[in-house]
Amino acid sequence: MTCLSADDHGHTVKDVLLHYLGCVEIRDRKHFFDDSYPLWNGIIEEEIKRGSNREQVEKMLATKKEEWKRDCDSEFRRIDFLRKVLKTDKHDKHLVQRLVESSAAWRDSDEYTTNVPLIKGRRRGDNEANVDEPDSPDVYKEVEKVERYIPEKDVTVPILQFENGKGVSEKDPRVWNTFPNQKTTIHKLMNEENLQNNLLHRDRHASTGRLQYFHIHSNNRHWAEQAIARYYGEADPDCNATHQRLLRPNSRAAMILRPAYWRSQVHGDEQPAAHPQHMRPLCAVVSSEPECTPDNMVLFIPYLHWETSRQRELFATEIEAIVADAKSKTAKKEKQEKIERQRKRRRVSREPDIKTMAELRPRPRLTNRVSSYLMASLGLAKRQPPQLDRTRMPTDLTTMDNVVEGFDLHKKLKVDIHGRLEIRSALGQYLLDAARLYEGMTNYRDKSLLRKYLPHSPPRMQPRRTLDQAYYWTLKSTRNRDRDQVIYRATTAKPEAFHRYEYNNEGKGEGEGKWPAHEEFEIRGECQDCKTNIRKLSRVIMVDQLWMWILDRKTIITCFPRRYGTNKQDSSGVHKSIRVRLEDNASEQIRSVFDLALIILDECSNTFFNRTKTSDLQPQLIDEFSNAIGNIMHQQTAAFDRLWRWTGGASEIYRQKGSVDISELHVPLLDINPEGKLEREIKDIVEELDILIHITKTYEDVLKSFVANVEDFLDPSGEWRKANRNFWRRQCHRGPMDRERGWGRGGWGRGERGEERGGGRGGDMGGDRSGERGGERGERSGERGGEGGGERGWGRNPDNEGKKPSDDEDGLRIYCCFKLNADDRLNDARCRVEKLQELRNTALSTAENVKTLLELKQQQASVVQAWQAVQQSDESVRQGRAIMMFTVVTIIFLPLSFMSSVFGMNNVQISGDSWEISDEFKYMFPISAGVIFISLLLPFATWIRVVIWYIYRVPLTYLLVRSGLYKFWLGVGCPSDKVYQKGADWIDKQKTEVRRARFEQQRKEREFREARERDRVAMQNRPTLNRSAGSSRTFHNSMGSGAGSDMV
């Protein structure tokens, strides 16, 4: 159990601020930081049970409580300030207005006036000491004057510093907290007033050799340029200048940020959208002066992280609005500049001047002017073209509209134009509005940064990208693809998974009903399925960027983003993981700036691959992909079983005689929709794994380049890297006693004994294991070690004579420690690629199985169809024989019937007394026999049919050609297919015109309804705005006594 859990989590508090705001009741907040509060006593007792000293625990806890209290105080002031800023913001002021309205409605409701006094009376009976206490804590301080919101003052910069491998704290009033949680703000860090006293300045801790690490929570180009300039004590560089080296020949920042390592690495600058912009993967050494050895390093690398789907969609909408706004302003500016140029040319040529843009517009027609006058007279406003509004959500955004529609609640619930759900419960409306205001406040900082730095050319800020945006960067929008991610599908609750609630308005009060699923499964009380589904939060994979500069081998500056809207409660944040790692592993010494850089690189790639992390919301990438592949394999196995059952049924049918009905077997075999869905899902999984492997391999390649560059820094001659891993490990773990005994590896030592030991140690590399031997063999071993080690630079080499052991010993130890860590990181990177490759191979195998299943099903369907065709052919043969018999009988008896009918007519010539039966047979049988013979001869004699066709066709064709009738028909040029096509085109044209007119009528009706709805909302908001000041005062005055006033 953790904070914000519905159950009691005891003394398990991962984030004190989250616990303070979400778990502690308002009436108890005043005494939360007192020593008598039960939480602190419980923590102390638990630490004592683990073997800790009480005094040390109390001292450490007192220090932490002061730090936590400052954080809570700061957060409350920030909340109050942001709320007042949002009240005047043109985009988000409706959030505060709706909260004030719902708060007033809640306080005026019967539920509040009836139940709140009962709750207060019950609390008064439980605890008499808290009767007169205010509901608000003392730390909630009002901001006297609402200043202009400056995002640079709201963005913190974490600072980590090390001396002699241990973390130290910066003692400066501009920095608060202690190591490893020290922070300052962008505003203070980028201040230009005193460049030499800047926190970033390179000479600030030059005497102590302190290592520094500054992190900027954004891929902001402008801030990165400013930070590097402040490090060198320089003003902001103009990286867009064409001749920047001529303008500033001594600017070190301009050398670090020269185009080859900065602007030229930007990809997608020419694209109209924002998501294609990113830095190409790079790791290179760079010098800060023209003729100096490179002593700096720059690194750009992508890595995987995550974000909630709603936050991603909200900010995608915001980015689209910002880009559209910028395009509109740019087009307007270019048009105005064009008018100015035309005006100047007309002045030179003395042509009539164009004063305004309005004069370029055509004058409206008389009919348009008359209609506008009539509409204005009737009070009907002309509808304006739709504008892109940040407050309105796109149709595919996960808003309350989509939720209401997905659960078929649109007939019972209403949603306004801002996406606000309107419900009947006053308390429920108040809670929803409080949640919407909280979301607006948490996102306001990131939105302000986007509005300030994104609409530039080129943009000064690169926003976060989804997995598909990073790979398919040419696509204008990837919303549908983002919703098809494996992680999104795994973390999204399906509407059909929820138990339905059936309303019953008959007999009981309105709104009461039942849960059929709960009654069916006899669920009493809490339903675990509903609880699990309602806690699901849709998430997607993001591809973030790490920008790193290592300056003078002692300072690191990084830029990478954090999740949207997160402030302090993100346990999966990369920099949070770095600080926790350095705090928990106090024994992990930072011997050089490159060790710290390896930790940063490792934590950036460790988000989805570290199984020890237990973040509640962080998706487990490997597990989710394994589950998705496993589900498809299970469905594919079930489909195989069904196919074998159908095949067995078909085998039995093949052996049956007579007519058999196979419709029940034929239909499922022809239906490939289930297998097609499996094929599509497994192909999507393979495609996502390909993208993940590509990004992970890119990370591995950049990491290899980084390690190679650092090896060149630490071992320019390339001698140390020839050793083996055992030698590096011994050097990394050597203690002070080893340094006293001698470093020389057969070169230097303290007297005769030191020389023997040194020579023996040299045997690890140049001779055999004679370091443990003494006496005469030790001297011989030293000579052997010196001979072998001299080639590598640490034996008894004449070039090393006269040097002190400390000259190269520290460098060797730093190199060995870095090399061990670097090899581990490279091995981790390879393991991550192998894990993803194994998943991909499994997915490909599953895809082949699904494809085989589909092919087998199609083949079986073809076999069934072939068998059915054979059955139909046999039936046709049988029917043909029967018809043949009927035809022969008909041919025989039809002439006879005709002749008998003729002779049966009543007339004098035939029916007279002179005709006998024999006379009738003389005529009837010969004539009938001739007709029967000719009728049977024509179907079975091909030569006779050809002769008859020739006799008929040739004369007729000759007659038509010679008479000119055929030539006349060709001249008419009106074949039957042409006549048919003309008629069909005319019919389609008539139908299309009718449909277009119908659609236009529907569009006008819809626009009229929308305009009427907006007018209604505007009329409702006018009195609301007039009452907002009084409602706000009432809301603030009632904060001390309201039971629901603590929601913000």
Sequence and secondary structure as in RCSB ss.txt:
>XXXX:A:sequence
MTCLSADDHGHTVKDVLLHYLGCVEIRDRKHFFDDSYPLWNGIIEEEIKRGSNREQVEKMLATKKEEWKRDCDSE
FRRIDFLRKVLKTDKHDKHLVQRLVESSAAWRDSDEYTTNVPLIKGRRRGDNEANVDEPDSPDVYKEVEKVERYI
PEKDVTVPILQFENGKGVSEKDPRVWNTFPNQKTTIHKLMNEENLQNNLLHRDRHASTGRLQYFHIHSNNRHWAE
QAIARYYGEADPDCNATHQRLLRPNSRAAMILRPAYWRSQVHGDEQPAAHPQHMRPLCAVVSSEPECTPDNMVLF
IPYLHWETSRQRELFATEIEAIVADAKSKTAKKEKQEKIERQRKRRRVSREPDIKTMAELRPRPRLTNRVSSYLM
ASLGLAKRQPPQLDRTRMPTDLTTMDNVVEGFDLHKKLKVDIHGRLEIRSALGQYLLDAARLYEGMTNYRDKSLL
RKYLPHSPPRMQPRRTLDQAYYWTLKSTRNRDRDQVIYRATTAKPEAFHRYEYNNEGKGEGEGKWPAHEEFEIRG
ECQDCKTNIRKLSRVIMVDQLWMWILDRKTIITCFPRRYGTNKQDSSGVHKSIRVRLEDNASEQIRSVFDLALII
LDECSNTFFNRTKTSDLQPQLIDEFSNAIGNIMHQQTAAFDRLWRWTGGASEIYRQKGSVDISELHVPLLDINPE
GKLEREIKDIVEELDILIHITKTYEDVLKSFVANVEDFLDPSGEWRKANRNFWRRQCHRGPMDRERGWGRGGWGR
GERGEERGGGRGGDMGGDRSGERGGERGERSGERGGEGGGERGWGRNPDNEGKKPSDDEDGLRIYCCFKLNADDR
LNDARCRVEKLQELRNTALSTAENVKTLLELKQQQASVVQAWQAVQQSDESVRQGRAIMMFTVVTIIFLPLSFMS
SVFGMNNVQISGDSWEISDEFKYMFPISAGVIFISLLLPFATWIRVVIWYIYRVPLTYLLVRSGLYKFWLGVGCP
SDKVYQKGADWIDKQKTEVRRARFEQQRKEREFREARERDRVAMQNRPTLNRSAGSSRTFHNSMGSGAGSDMV
>XXXX:A:secstr
  TT SS  TT  S HHHHHHHTS GGGGGGTTSTTSHHHHHHHHHHHHTT  HHHHHHHHHHHHHHHHHHHHHH
HHHHHHHHHHHHH TTTHHHHHHHHHHHHHHHHSHHHHHHHHHHHHHHHHH GGGSS  SS TT    SS     
HHHH EEEEEEEETTEEE    TT BS TTSEEEEHHHHT  S GGG TT TTTTTTTT EEEEEESS BHHHHH
HHHHHHTT     TT TTHHHH TT HHHHHT GGGTGGGEESTTSSSSTT EE  EEEEE SSTTS   EEEEE
EEEEEEEEHHHHHHHHHHHHHHHHHHHHHHHHHHHHHHHHHHHHHHHHHT      GGGGS    HHHHHHHHHH
HHHT          TTS  TTS  HHHHHHHTT TTT EE TTS EE S HHHHHHHHHHHHHHHHHHHHHHHHH
HHHSSSSS SB   EEHHHHHSTT S  HHHHTT HHHHHHS  GGGS   EE  SSS TT EE HHHHHTT  S
  HHHHHHHT   EEEEEEEEEEEEETTTEEEEE    TT SS  TT HHHHHHHHHHH TT    SHHHHHHHH
HHHHH TTT TT   SSS  HHHHHHHHHHHHHHHHHHHHHHHHHHHHHHHHHHH  S    HHHHHHHH  HHH
HHHHHHHHHHHHHHHHHHHHHHHHHHHHHHHHHHHHHHH TTS GGGS HHHHHHHHT  HHHHHH   SSS  S
HHHHHHHHHHHHTTTTS S TT  HHHHHHHHHHHHHHHHTTTSSS GGGTT  HHHHHHHHHHHHHHHHHHHHH
HHHHHHHHHHHHHHHHHHHHHHHHHHHHHHHHHHHHHHHHHHHHHHHHHHHHHHHHHHHHHHHHHHHHHHHHHHH
HHHTS  HHHHSTT  HHHHHHHHHHHHHHHHHHHHHHHH HHHHHHHHHHHHHHHHHHHHHHTHHHHHHHH   
HHHHHHHHHHHHHHHHHHHHHHHHHHHHHHHHHHHHHHHHHHHHHHHHHHHHHHHHHHHHHHTTTT SSTT  
